[in-house]
Amino acid sequence: MSDSAQRRGPNQRLFDGRLEKRLPTSVPVYLAPLEDPRAPERTLTENISFHGACVISKRSWRRGEGSLITPLAGGFAQAGRVIYCLQRAGNRFCLGVEFPDGAVKWGELSSA
């Protein structure tokens, strides 16, 4: 056991990097690269928060790449930045996207 693990109490967890609670919610969205927003991909989120989302994509994205996410249920397009891209089964990718310019309005889910 490491020294830092010994100093922590049994009920204390290490900080995992997330500042906000993520809601496991599937929201239909359009996902497009900022370089070519005219080529959106219709997809779903795996989870959402006010300042980020985990979005499923058909292609691999680079960390730091700009994205444009628009909820299909209405709302404005929101520019985001890819934080991570993990390959999933079936040639799908899970993107962690943060929205540094403000909170996303996920419709009625925004009050959750």
C-alpha positions in Angstrom: 0.0 0.0 0.0 1.4 3.4 -0.9 2.0 6.1 1.7 -0.7 8.3 0.3 -3.2 5.5 0.5 -2.2 4.8 4.1 -2.8 8.5 5.1 -6.3 8.5 3.6 -9.1 7.2 5.7 -11.2 4.3 4.6 -14.0 6.5 3.5 -11.9 9.0 1.6 -11.6 8.7 -2.2 -9.0 10.2 -4.5 -10.2 13.1 -6.7 -11.2 11.6 -10.0 -11.0 14.9 -12.0 -14.8 15.5 -12.4 -16.2 18.6 -10.8 -19.8 17.9 -11.8 -22.2 15.1 -11.6 -22.9 13.3 -14.9 -26.4 12.1 -15.6 -26.6 8.8 -17.6 -28.9 10.2 -20.2 -29.2 9.5 -23.9 -29.9 12.7 -25.8 -30.1 12.8 -29.6 -27.6 15.4 -30.9 -25.8 16.5 -34.1 -22.0 16.2 -33.7 -19.7 18.0 -36.2 -16.1 19.1 -36.3 -15.6 22.8 -36.0 -13.4 22.7 -39.1 -16.5 21.5 -41.2 -19.8 22.1 -39.3 -21.7 21.4 -42.5 -21.1 17.6 -42.1 -22.9 16.7 -38.9 -23.3 13.2 -37.6 -26.6 12.3 -35.9 -25.8 10.5 -32.7 -26.5 10.1 -29.0 -24.9 11.1 -25.7 -24.1 8.5 -23.1 -24.2 11.0 -20.2 -24.4 14.7 -19.8 -23.6 17.5 -17.4 -24.0 21.3 -17.5 -20.4 21.7 -18.9 -19.7 18.4 -20.7 -21.0 15.3 -22.3 -19.9 11.8 -23.3 -20.9 11.5 -27.0 -20.9 8.4 -29.3 -19.2 8.9 -32.7 -18.5 6.9 -35.9 -15.0 8.3 -36.1 -12.0 8.8 -34.0 -11.3 12.3 -32.7 -8.1 13.9 -31.5 -7.7 15.3 -28.0 -8.2 19.0 -28.2 -10.1 18.9 -31.4 -13.0 21.3 -31.6 -16.6 20.0 -31.9 -20.0 21.5 -32.4 -22.9 19.7 -30.6 -26.5 20.6 -31.2 -29.4 18.9 -29.3 -32.0 17.7 -31.8 -34.8 18.6 -29.4 -34.0 22.3 -29.9 -31.4 24.6 -28.6 -28.3 26.2 -29.9 -25.2 24.6 -31.2 -22.5 24.6 -28.6 -18.8 24.6 -29.3 -16.8 22.1 -27.3 -13.4 20.6 -27.0 -12.6 16.8 -27.0 -11.0 15.8 -23.8 -10.7 12.0 -24.6 -11.7 9.6 -27.3 -12.0 5.9 -26.4 -12.7 3.1 -29.0 -15.7 1.0 -28.3 -17.0 -2.2 -30.0 -18.5 -2.0 -33.5 -16.1 0.8 -34.7 -17.7 3.4 -32.4 -15.9 5.9 -30.3 -16.8 7.5 -27.0 -15.9 11.2 -26.8 -15.5 13.2 -23.6 -16.4 16.8 -24.6 -16.2 19.8 -22.4 -17.9 23.1 -23.1 -15.6 25.8 -21.8 -17.7 28.8 -23.0 -20.8 28.0 -20.9 -23.5 25.6 -19.8 -25.4 23.6 -22.4 -29.2 23.8 -22.3 -30.3 20.2 -22.5 -34.0 21.1 -22.5 -36.0 19.9 -19.5 -32.9 17.9 -18.4 -31.1 21.2 -17.5 -33.1 21.5 -14.3 -32.1 18.0 -13.1 
